[in-house]
Amino acid sequence: MSATTVAQPLRATEEAPVESGHKDALRAKHAHAGMAMAVATFAMAAASGIQAVLYLSSFGVDGRTDGFFVAFALYATFGVFSQSIRVTSAPMLVGERPRMTPRELGLALVLIAVPVALVTIPLAGPFARVLAPGLDAAARSVTEEALPVLGLAMIFQLWAAGAATLLAVRDRFDRVAGAYIIGAAAGLIVYVVVAGPADELSLGWSMLAMAVVTCVLMLDGLRASDGEQVAAEPLTVRRAVACVGLVLGRTFVYLVFNALYLVTVAFASGYDAGDATVLSYAYLFASYLVAGTGFAMGMARIADMRRGALADWREVIADTVPGGFRYAMMLCAPALGALVAGGATLIGEIFPSSFNADQVSQLQVFGALLSAWTVGALLINLLLPAMFALDRARLVNLVAPGVAALHVAATAVGGAIWGVDGVVGAAFVAPLTFAVVLLVVGAGRGSAPLARELARDGIRFALLAAASFGAGAAIGTLASGLIGSFVAVAVGSVLYVLLMSRLASQQLQTLVGSVRPAEA
C-alpha cells in the first residue's frame, strides 16, 4: 500500500515517527561527518605535534625560534581563515538558487591569493617589522626568511579549503578527511628530510609540502565527484570582484577573530626571549583542539543548517550548538588538563637541554590560561555557522571591529598589570564576549535557557577534568622525573574516562558510534 492511500487519521499518527526517524538519521550523518573531520584534524594535530617536539629538540627556545613562530602565527591565522571559508561559503553553494557557482568560488580564491603572495614574498621585509616589533634584528631576519615559504603554503591551503568546501557540500567528508590525513603525513616526512639543512625554517617547508599534497588530493577528489552540473555563465571582471566580495564579506569576521592571536603574539614578543615560542606551542595545542571539535562539528552541519534555517530558523541554534559544545568540551577539557597536569613536564623531562624548568612552568601557565580562551573559541566556532545559516553575516561583521578593539585593550591592560601572563590571560575576554553577543542575537528570547545549558555543560566537564587530572598530578608526585609525569597523565585519563562512562554515557556511545562508516 502506498502512503497516498493511507487514511488521514493514520497518516497523522505516523508523521511523528517519520519526522523523528529523519532527525535521527540527520544526527547520525552529522556525527559521522563531524567525526571524519575531527579524525582528520587530530591526525594533522598529531603530525604537527611530532614536528613541534622534533623542532623543540633541534632548536630549543630562543629569539630565533621566536622569529620563526611570529611568521608561523600569521600562517596559523590565515590557515584558520582558509578553513572558515568552508563554513561561510557552503551556504552560498546550496539551495534552489545558490548565490555562487563552484567556478566562481574557484576564481574568487585565485584572486584572494594575489595579495597574500605580494605581502609575504616581495614585501616580506617590511611586513616582518610589522609582525615582530619586539624582536631584535637577528630574530626578525628569521621572520623575513620564513614569510615567503609560509606564504606559498597559505595559498595552497586556501585553494585546498575551497575544494574541500565543494566536496563537503556534496557530502564527501571522507574524501576531505583522507586528503588532510595524507597531507599531514607528507608534511611530517618532508620535515624529517629537511630538518638539517633548513634550520629554523624546516617547519615552514613541512607546512608547504603538506599544503601542496592536500590541495592536489582535494582537487583530484573534486574532479572525481559527481556534483550537480551548473550552467556556466560568462565570468566578467565585475562578477569576479563581486564573488571576492561575497567570500571576504562573509569571512571577514573569521579573519578578525583569528587575527587576535597575532596581537597576542606581538605583545608577548616584547617580553623575555622565548616567550613567543612557548606561547606558540600552547596555542598550537589549544587551537587544534578547537579545530578538531567545535570547528569540525560546525563545518559538518553548515549545509544542513542552511537547509533547516529555510524551514524553521528558530531550531537551528537550539538543535546544533548545545550538543556540539557538549561533545567539544568532553574532549577539550581532559586534553588541556593533561597538558597542565603532566604533559608540559613530560616534554621538559624528555628534552631537558631544550626546555628548561622555567619554560615548562610557563607552558603549564599558558595552557591553563588558554583554557578560558578555548571555551570562547568553541562557542564562536559553533555559533558562527548557525549565524551564517540564518543570513546574519552582515550583523556579525559589524560587530567584528569592536571585538578586535576590545582584545587590544584587554591585552594591553593585562600586559601592563601581569606581564606576559596577563597578555595570555586576557585572550579570553573578547572571544567570550563575542560568543555572548552571538548567542543573544541568534537565539533572542531563547538565549537565556541556552546560556544556562551551555554554562552547565562547560562547568561540568571542566570540573571533572580538573578533579581527574588534579588527582593524577597528586599521585604523580609520589614518583619523580619522567615516571611521575607519565603517571599523572595516565591516572588522570583513566579517572576521566571512568567518570564519563557514568555521567555522560550517552554522549560517549554516540561519539564511538559515529566512527562507524555511514550507510550508503
Order of alpha helices (4+ residues) and beta strands (2+ residues): alpha-alpha-alpha-alpha-alpha-alpha-alpha-alpha-alpha-alpha-alpha-alpha-alpha-alpha-alpha-alpha-alpha-alpha-alpha
